[in-house]
Amino acid sequence: MTFPISLHRNKCIRNMQEIRIENQNAEDLLSQLNVYLKGTLTEKWGEQTLTFSNHLGEGTIRSISFDWGVSLFDYDVNFKEDVKLIHHTGDEIPVEFIFISNGTLRYQQDVNSEEVFLERYRNIIIAPKQQSKKTFIFPKKVNVKVNFIQIVKGQYAKKKHNNLKYLNEVLFSVFKEDEYDVPYRHFGNYNLAIADKVKEMHASEENGMVRTLGIEGKLNIILAMQILEHHKFQNDTTLPDSLTIADIKKIHKLADFIVDNISEALTIPILSKESGLSGKKLQVGFKMLYNKTVNEYIKKLRLEISRDLLKNSELTVSEIVYKVGIRSRSYFSKIFSDHYGILPTEYRSKLKRKPSL
């Protein structure tokens, strides 16, 4: 049974769009969203796809439901204004495993609850209480890619070999139908391995039964990885490809150290010793935060600083090369030219030829 959607515009200064969904049925969600988004809704091989491009923004939302109350929702959207998506949970509520590959979301367990940020690459598990209004806020002008795996507790408990009893005590209590009706949320570690599996699932180009089985298989792997990360988090340990909040802070601090010491030799062992993180964690962290390896990040930073010095200082090219920690002027000229399409000397000459304002 489908209930009506209440749509209205928030009249506050933030000019936020609101969508109120009064039915948690996974099969109907995209139809309800489309009442508001007014896009094109198609269905193939059991997979629904909603595509829209209008004054609200643009994007694609996909969904597919499997047996035993398991559903996948995949958002790749970019709204022109903040959009608040409010779900009325009703009596039968899912446990949701969330993973954001791009952008951020804000979340409220209920309309009057505190607002918290859901961050990119972080393992997130939520389970609101019955008859609440869980809320996700999509920020304006940000490409948000987020993956929701929903498990309806009562339906999944009827699955043969569900093995729920082997979950750790915390997660098992969340899954116990009718016995756990308090809001639960887990904001775990950051994990790039999960991000890679999500990317693999999105990249599927198969058709028909092969596509459906492939999506379901990868969904189960992602779900297993998120449950394992939760278990490790509860036991105060981390997976090899995971980073804690403390690790992230160390990498941010290390980025400042690199700027302050750009003229020095900045090897992985030196940076590892400075940060207290292993070389592997450094690489995972820089890939996660800056989408670059450590050496790629340092190289780009040196090029940016050298460009600014060529523009705003009287230092010679040789002095600049030394100042940014590059020991060979010929190598510097090569990488500067490869990156900016012009030699450093030509860049400076071109700036001097420009008429002053």
WOQUIWO-V603432 format. One line per field, one symbol per residue. phi: phi as a letter, one per 20 degrees, with the letter a starting at -180 (. if undefined). psi: psi as a letter, one per 40 degrees, with the letter a starting at -180 (. if undefined). burial: I if it has 16 or more other ideal C-beta (glycine too) atoms within 10 Angstrom, else O. Layout:
phi: ???
psi: ???
burial: ???
This chain:
phi: .ddfeedbefefffleeccddebegffdgfffffgefldddcbblndecddbbbfeqbrcccbbddfmmecdccdccbeecgcddddefmeddeedddbdebnbcdccfbfdefeceddgmefcccbfefldcfcddefflcfddcddddcfgffffefflflffeffgfffffeffmdcccfcbcdeeebfffgfffffffegdfclffffffffffgffffffffffgffffelccfgedcefffffffgffffffffcfeefdeggfffffemdfgfffffffffeclbfgffffffffffffffffedcdffffffgffendecfffgffffffedmbfgffffffffffffe
psi: hhiihhhihheidefhihhhhehehddedddddddddfahhihhfehihhhihaedaiahhiihiaifehihhhhgihieihhhhhhhdadhiihhhhhhdiaiiiihdideiihihhiheihhhigiiifigihhhhiifhhhhihhhhhhdddddehhfdfdeeiiddddddehheehfiiihhgaihhdddddddddddeheiibddddddddddddddddddddddddddefiiideihidddddddddddddddefdeihgiddddddddeiidddddddddddefiiddddddddddddddddddeieiidddddddeehehdddddddddddeeiidddddddddehhi.
burial: OOOOIOOOOOOOOOOIIIIIIOIIIIOIIIOIIIOIIOIOOOOOOOIIIIIIOOOIIIIIIIIIIOOOIIIIIIIIIIIOIIIIIIIOIOOOIIIIIIIIIOIIIOIIIIOOOOOOOIOIIIIIIIIIOOOIIIIIIIIIOOOIIIIIIIIIIOOIIOOOOOOOOOIOOOIOOIIOIOOIOOIIIIIIIIIIOIIOIIOOIOOOOOOOOOIIOOIIOIIOOIIOIIIOIIIIIOOOOIIOIIIOOOIIOIIOOIIOOIOOOIOOOIOOOOIIOIIOIOOOIIIIIIIIIOOOOIOOIIOOIIIOIIIOIIOOOOOOIOOIIOIIIIOOOOOIIOIIOOOOOOOIOOIIOOOOOOOOO
